[in-house]
Amino acid sequence: MEEKYGHYNDDTEKKNRLGMNVVFGMIMIAIYLGMAYLLLFTSLFSNLYDIVRDIMGGVFAVYGVFRGYRLFVGMK
């Protein structure tokens, strides 16, 4: 019989790691969608051309939704 020292339940460590990945993923999704909002609906980045702001805001929004979908599917 092999004895393990230190780690008796590896499932707990995997759950903790998964929980941290979910929290980090949610924070990053909020950052991407927040940047999309700032680019599309405020005048904060008014020094950029309008077309550049719209394209960058659209890319941030689409990528934020994509990351949200991947996070949701990965949690199942």
C-alpha positions as CSV (number, residue, x, y, z in Angstrom):
1,M,0.0,0.0,0.0
2,E,1.4,3.3,-1.0
3,E,1.3,6.2,1.4
4,K,0.7,9.8,0.3
5,Y,2.0,12.6,2.4
6,G,0.5,16.1,2.2
7,H,-2.3,15.6,-0.3
8,Y,-5.1,13.2,0.7
9,N,-7.8,14.5,-1.5
10,D,-6.7,15.7,-5.0
11,D,-10.3,16.5,-5.9
12,T,-10.3,19.5,-3.6
13,E,-7.3,21.0,-5.2
14,K,-8.8,20.6,-8.7
15,K,-12.1,22.3,-7.5
16,N,-10.1,25.2,-6.0
17,R,-8.2,25.6,-9.3
18,L,-11.4,25.4,-11.3
19,G,-13.1,28.0,-9.0
20,M,-10.2,30.4,-9.5
21,N,-10.3,30.0,-13.3
22,V,-14.0,30.8,-13.3
23,V,-13.5,33.9,-11.2
24,F,-10.6,35.1,-13.4
25,G,-12.7,34.4,-16.5
26,M,-15.6,36.4,-15.2
27,I,-13.3,39.4,-14.3
28,M,-11.8,39.3,-17.8
29,I,-15.3,39.1,-19.4
30,A,-16.3,42.2,-17.4
31,I,-13.1,44.0,-18.6
32,Y,-13.8,43.2,-22.2
33,L,-17.4,44.2,-22.1
34,G,-16.6,47.3,-20.1
35,M,-14.0,48.4,-22.7
36,A,-16.6,47.8,-25.5
37,Y,-19.1,50.0,-23.6
38,L,-16.5,52.7,-23.1
39,L,-15.5,52.7,-26.8
40,L,-19.0,52.5,-28.2
41,F,-21.1,54.6,-25.9
42,T,-18.9,57.3,-24.3
43,S,-16.7,60.1,-25.4
44,L,-13.7,58.9,-23.4
45,F,-11.7,57.8,-26.4
46,S,-12.8,60.8,-28.6
47,N,-9.2,61.3,-29.8
48,L,-9.6,58.2,-32.0
49,Y,-11.4,58.2,-35.4
50,D,-15.0,57.1,-35.1
51,I,-14.6,54.1,-37.4
52,V,-11.6,52.9,-35.3
53,R,-13.6,53.2,-32.1
54,D,-16.6,51.4,-33.5
55,I,-14.4,48.5,-34.9
56,M,-12.4,48.2,-31.6
57,G,-15.6,48.3,-29.6
58,G,-17.3,45.7,-31.7
59,V,-14.2,43.4,-31.4
60,F,-14.2,43.8,-27.6
61,A,-17.9,43.1,-27.4
62,V,-17.8,40.0,-29.6
63,Y,-14.7,38.6,-27.8
64,G,-16.3,39.2,-24.4
65,V,-19.4,37.3,-25.5
66,F,-17.3,34.5,-26.9
67,R,-15.3,34.2,-23.7
68,G,-18.6,34.2,-21.7
69,Y,-19.9,31.4,-23.9
70,R,-16.7,29.4,-23.5
71,L,-16.8,29.9,-19.7
72,F,-20.4,28.8,-19.5
73,V,-19.8,25.7,-21.6
74,G,-16.6,24.9,-19.7
75,M,-18.4,25.0,-16.3
76,K,-20.8,22.1,-17.3
